[in-house]
């Protein structure tokens, strides 16, 4: 193992100890190590990092900037150990990432997805996916977070969920409505009847009694989407399961605007509820959905008329 590779391993270990998952970071940095070894480099310089960042199979400016940003974080760490290390400027490889506008599911579309899930076979698969889609739609938690819930994380008596596998390792409590509690209780009863000896403590289980895998959940959702005619292109892609989370956020904010509440004051609370690391992520929704944007504009006009 080269010296630089050793430093990368220690850098990743420290970051993970702080709660970061770094799956993509590890792949990027290991690619960097391989390339630096091929260059017989013993010192990390800005020139080397810039050349490496631009040598990618995906020549998009955004991807190149992502690679350089990841390498820059490692270079900052390494510079404290080896003073010869150069940290590239944050202004190198400028690129603007435009997030794709979310697909906002209608209430009827969500109901149709759940109804179609109810017809899946075997019955355990039907019960699991109907409940999983319903939970994501009515709470806005990430699909992976829902699949990662253990039985002890679902407090039916206290009407709350403990999301342990949140983004960047952050945990949070998510309160749920009484109707959601009733639906989860019904699922748990049916799950235990259909799968009395599960292989995992997971709250949602697959047909073999194990935890749901991301690949299988994506495949099942793709089937449900197709059966409901939702494969139409939306900004170059089909509606995703993650758009259920987007739908929850947009619908929540729209309800606040319709009720006349101070949305700006409530956004930090919503950001915490969603597990957003940066509140700016929550504010993005105000311009992500045209219908929501019109409500924002209307609120601004009303304030202008009152002055």
C-alpha positions as CSV (number, residue, x, y, z in Angstrom):
1,X,0.0,0.0,0.0
2,X,1.4,3.4,-1.0
3,X,1.8,6.3,1.4
4,X,-0.9,8.3,-0.3
5,X,-3.2,5.2,-0.2
6,X,-2.6,4.9,3.5
7,X,-3.5,8.5,4.0
8,X,-6.7,8.0,2.0
9,X,-7.7,5.1,4.1
10,X,-7.2,7.0,7.3
11,X,-9.0,10.1,5.9
12,X,-12.0,7.9,5.1
13,X,-11.9,6.2,8.5
14,X,-12.0,9.6,10.3
15,X,-14.8,10.9,8.1
16,X,-16.9,7.8,8.7
17,X,-16.3,8.1,12.4
18,X,-17.9,11.5,12.2
19,X,-21.0,9.9,10.6
20,X,-20.4,10.2,6.9
21,X,-21.1,7.2,4.7
22,X,-18.8,8.2,1.8
23,X,-19.6,5.4,-0.6
24,X,-19.1,7.5,-3.7
25,X,-16.2,9.4,-2.0
26,X,-14.3,6.1,-1.5
27,X,-14.7,5.1,-5.1
28,X,-13.5,8.5,-6.3
29,X,-10.5,8.6,-4.0
30,X,-9.4,5.1,-4.8
31,X,-9.5,6.0,-8.5
32,X,-7.4,9.0,-7.6
33,X,-4.9,6.9,-5.8
34,X,-4.6,4.5,-8.7
35,X,-4.0,7.3,-11.1
36,X,-1.4,9.0,-8.8
37,X,0.4,5.7,-8.4
38,X,0.5,5.4,-12.2
39,X,2.1,8.8,-12.4
40,X,4.7,7.8,-9.7
41,X,3.5,10.9,-7.7
42,X,4.8,11.2,-4.2
43,X,3.4,14.7,-3.6
44,X,-0.2,15.8,-4.3
45,X,-0.3,19.0,-6.3
46,X,-3.1,21.1,-7.7
47,X,-1.9,20.4,-11.3
48,X,-2.1,16.6,-10.8
49,X,-5.6,16.8,-9.1
50,X,-6.9,19.0,-11.9
51,X,-5.6,16.7,-14.6
52,X,-7.1,13.7,-12.9
53,X,-10.5,15.3,-12.3
54,X,-10.8,16.0,-16.0
55,X,-9.9,12.4,-16.9
56,X,-13.3,10.8,-16.5
57,X,-15.6,8.7,-18.6
58,X,-18.4,11.2,-17.9
59,X,-17.0,14.5,-19.3
60,X,-19.7,16.7,-17.8
61,X,-18.5,19.8,-16.1
62,X,-20.6,19.0,-13.0
63,X,-19.0,15.5,-12.7
64,X,-15.5,16.9,-13.1
65,X,-16.2,19.5,-10.4
66,X,-17.6,16.8,-8.1
67,X,-14.4,14.8,-8.5
68,X,-12.2,17.8,-7.9
69,X,-14.2,18.8,-4.8
70,X,-13.8,15.3,-3.3
71,X,-10.1,15.4,-4.0
72,X,-9.8,18.9,-2.6
73,X,-11.3,17.7,0.7
74,X,-8.7,15.0,0.9
75,X,-5.9,17.5,0.0
76,X,-7.0,19.8,2.8
77,X,-6.6,16.9,5.2
78,X,-3.3,15.8,3.7
79,X,-1.8,19.3,3.8
80,X,-1.8,19.1,7.6
81,X,0.4,16.1,7.4
82,X,2.5,16.9,4.4
83,X,3.2,20.6,4.0
84,X,4.2,20.0,0.3
85,X,0.6,19.2,-0.5
86,X,-1.2,21.7,-2.7
87,X,-4.9,22.3,-2.2
88,X,-6.6,23.4,-5.5
89,X,-8.7,26.5,-5.5
90,X,-12.4,26.1,-5.0
91,X,-13.0,28.2,-8.1
92,X,-11.3,25.7,-10.5
93,X,-13.7,23.8,-12.9
94,X,-16.8,26.0,-12.2
95,X,-20.0,24.2,-13.0
96,X,-23.7,24.8,-12.2
97,X,-25.8,21.9,-11.1
98,X,-29.5,22.4,-11.9
99,X,-31.7,20.0,-9.9
100,X,-34.4,18.4,-12.0
101,X,-37.8,19.6,-11.0
102,X,-39.6,16.9,-9.0
103,X,-42.6,15.0,-10.3
104,X,-45.6,15.8,-8.0
105,X,-47.9,12.8,-7.7
106,X,-51.6,13.5,-7.5
107,X,-53.6,11.9,-4.6
108,X,-55.2,9.6,-7.2
109,X,-51.9,8.5,-8.6
110,X,-50.6,7.6,-5.1
111,X,-53.8,5.7,-4.3
112,X,-53.5,3.9,-7.6
113,X,-49.9,2.8,-6.9
114,X,-50.9,1.5,-3.5
115,X,-53.9,-0.3,-5.0
116,X,-51.7,-2.0,-7.6
117,X,-49.2,-2.9,-5.0
118,X,-52.1,-4.6,-3.1
119,X,-52.5,-7.0,-6.1
120,X,-48.8,-8.2,-6.1
121,X,-48.0,-11.8,-5.2
122,X,-47.3,-13.4,-2.8
123,X,-49.5,-11.6,-0.2
124,X,-46.5,-10.6,2.0
125,X,-45.0,-8.7,-1.0
126,X,-48.3,-7.0,-1.6
127,X,-48.7,-5.9,2.1
128,X,-45.1,-4.7,2.3
129,X,-45.1,-2.5,-0.8
130,X,-48.5,-1.1,-0.2
131,X,-47.5,0.0,3.3
132,X,-44.1,1.1,2.3
133,X,-45.4,3.4,-0.4
134,X,-48.1,4.8,1.9
135,X,-45.6,5.5,4.6
136,X,-43.2,7.4,2.3
137,X,-46.1,9.4,0.8
138,X,-47.6,10.5,4.1
139,X,-44.4,11.2,6.0
140,X,-41.9,12.2,3.4
141,X,-39.1,10.0,4.8
142,X,-36.7,8.6,2.2
143,X,-37.5,5.3,0.7
144,X,-34.2,3.9,2.0
145,X,-34.9,5.2,5.5
146,X,-38.3,3.5,5.5
147,X,-36.8,0.2,4.3
148,X,-34.1,0.6,7.0
149,X,-36.5,0.8,9.9
150,X,-36.2,-2.0,12.5
151,X,-39.2,-3.1,14.6
152,X,-37.9,-1.3,17.6
153,X,-37.7,1.9,15.6
154,X,-41.4,1.9,15.0
155,X,-43.1,3.2,18.2
156,X,-46.7,2.6,17.5
157,X,-47.8,3.5,21.1
158,X,-45.8,6.8,20.9
159,X,-46.8,7.5,17.3
160,X,-43.2,8.1,16.1
161,X,-40.4,6.6,14.0
162,X,-36.7,6.6,14.8
163,X,-34.8,7.0,11.6
164,X,-31.4,5.6,12.4
165,X,-30.1,5.2,8.8
166,X,-30.6,8.8,7.7
167,X,-28.4,10.6,5.2
168,X,-24.9,11.2,6.5
169,X,-25.6,8.9,9.4
170,X,-27.9,11.5,11.1
171,X,-30.7,10.1,13.2
172,X,-34.0,11.7,14.0
173,X,-37.5,11.1,15.4
174,X,-40.4,11.4,13.0
175,X,-43.9,11.9,14.5
176,X,-46.7,10.2,12.6
177,X,-50.4,10.7,12.4
178,X,-52.9,8.4,14.1
179,X,-54.1,7.1,10.7
180,X,-50.5,6.2,9.8
181,X,-50.2,4.3,13.1
182,X,-53.3,2.4,12.3
183,X,-52.0,1.4,8.9
184,X,-48.6,0.4,10.3
185,X,-50.3,-1.7,13.0
186,X,-52.4,-3.5,10.4
187,X,-49.3,-4.2,8.3
188,X,-47.3,-5.5,11.4
189,X,-50.1,-7.9,12.2
190,X,-50.4,-9.2,8.7
191,X,-46.6,-9.4,8.3
192,X,-46.3,-11.5,11.5
193,X,-49.0,-13.8,10.3
194,X,-47.5,-14.3,6.9
195,X,-43.9,-14.4,8.1
196,X,-43.8,-15.7,11.7
197,X,-40.0,-16.4,11.6
198,X,-38.3,-13.4,9.8
199,X,-34.5,-13.5,9.2
200,X,-34.1,-9.8,10.2
201,X,-35.3,-7.3,12.8
202,X,-36.5,-5.1,9.9
203,X,-40.0,-3.7,10.2
204,X,-40.6,-4.1,6.4
205,X,-39.6,-7.6,5.2
206,X,-39.3,-9.2,1.8
207,X,-40.8,-12.5,0.7
208,X,-37.8,-14.4,2.1
209,X,-38.2,-12.7,5.5
210,X,-35.1,-10.5,5.0
211,X,-34.6,-6.8,4.7
212,X,-35.6,-5.2,1.5
213,X,-32.8,-4.6,-1.0
214,X,-32.6,-1.3,-2.8
215,X,-32.3,-3.0,-6.2
216,X,-35.5,-5.1,-5.7
217,X,-37.5,-2.1,-4.3
218,X,-36.6,0.0,-7.4
219,X,-37.6,-2.9,-9.7
220,X,-40.9,-3.4,-8.0
221,X,-41.7,0.3,-8.1
222,X,-40.8,0.5,-11.8
223,X,-43.3,-2.3,-12.4
224,X,-46.0,-0.4,-10.4
225,X,-45.2,2.8,-12.2
226,X,-45.6,1.1,-15.6
227,X,-48.8,-0.6,-14.7
228,X,-50.3,2.8,-13.8
229,X,-49.2,4.5,-17.0
230,X,-46.6,6.7,-15.1
231,X,-43.7,5.9,-17.4
232,X,-44.1,9.1,-19.3
233,X,-41.0,11.3,-19.4
234,X,-40.8,14.1,-16.9
235,X,-37.8,16.4,-17.7
236,X,-36.1,13.5,-19.5
237,X,-36.9,10.8,-16.9
238,X,-39.8,8.8,-15.5
239,X,-41.3,9.7,-12.1
240,X,-39.2,8.2,-9.3
241,X,-40.0,6.7,-6.0
242,X,-38.1,9.5,-4.4
243,X,-40.6,11.9,-5.9
244,X,-43.1,10.7,-3.3
245,X,-40.9,12.5,-0.8
246,X,-40.8,15.6,-3.0
247,X,-44.6,15.4,-3.3
248,X,-45.0,15.3,0.5
249,X,-42.9,18.5,0.9
250,X,-44.6,20.4,-1.8
251,X,-48.1,19.4,-0.6
252,X,-47.2,20.4,2.9
253,X,-45.9,23.8,1.9
254,X,-48.9,24.4,-0.4
255,X,-51.3,23.6,2.5
256,X,-49.5,26.2,4.7
257,X,-49.8,28.8,2.0
258,X,-53.5,28.1,1.6
259,X,-54.0,28.3,5.4
260,X,-52.2,31.6,5.5
261,X,-49.5,30.6,7.9
262,X,-46.0,32.0,8.1
263,X,-44.3,29.5,5.8
264,X,-40.8,31.0,6.2
265,X,-41.0,30.6,10.0
266,X,-42.0,26.9,9.6
267,X,-39.4,25.9,7.0
268,X,-36.6,25.3,9.6
269,X,-38.9,22.9,11.4
270,X,-39.8,21.1,8.2
271,X,-36.1,20.9,7.3
272,X,-35.4,19.2,10.6
273,X,-38.3,16.8,10.1
274,X,-37.1,15.8,6.7
275,X,-33.5,15.3,7.9
276,X,-32.0,17.9,5.5
277,X,-28.4,18.7,6.4
278,X,-28.7,22.1,4.8
279,X,-31.9,24.2,5.2
280,X,-31.2,25.5,1.7
281,X,-32.4,22.1,0.4
282,X,-35.8,22.8,1.8
283,X,-36.0,26.3,0.5
284,X,-35.3,24.9,-3.0
285,X,-38.9,23.5,-3.1
286,X,-40.3,27.0,-3.3
287,X,-39.1,27.3,-6.9
288,X,-39.1,23.6,-7.8
289,X,-42.9,23.2,-8.4
290,X,-44.8,25.7,-10.6
291,X,-48.0,25.5,-8.5
292,X,-46.0,26.2,-5.3
293,X,-44.1,29.0,-7.0
294,X,-47.4,30.7,-7.9
295,X,-48.5,30.6,-4.3
296,X,-45.2,32.2,-3.2
297,X,-45.7,35.0,-5.8
298,X,-49.3,35.5,-4.7
299,X,-48.2,35.8,-1.0
300,X,-45.5,38.4,-2.0
301,X,-48.1,40.4,-4.0
302,X,-50.5,40.4,-1.0
303,X,-47.7,41.7,1.3
304,X,-46.9,44.4,-1.3
305,X,-50.5,45.5,-1.3
306,X,-50.6,45.7,2.5
307,X,-47.7,48.2,2.6
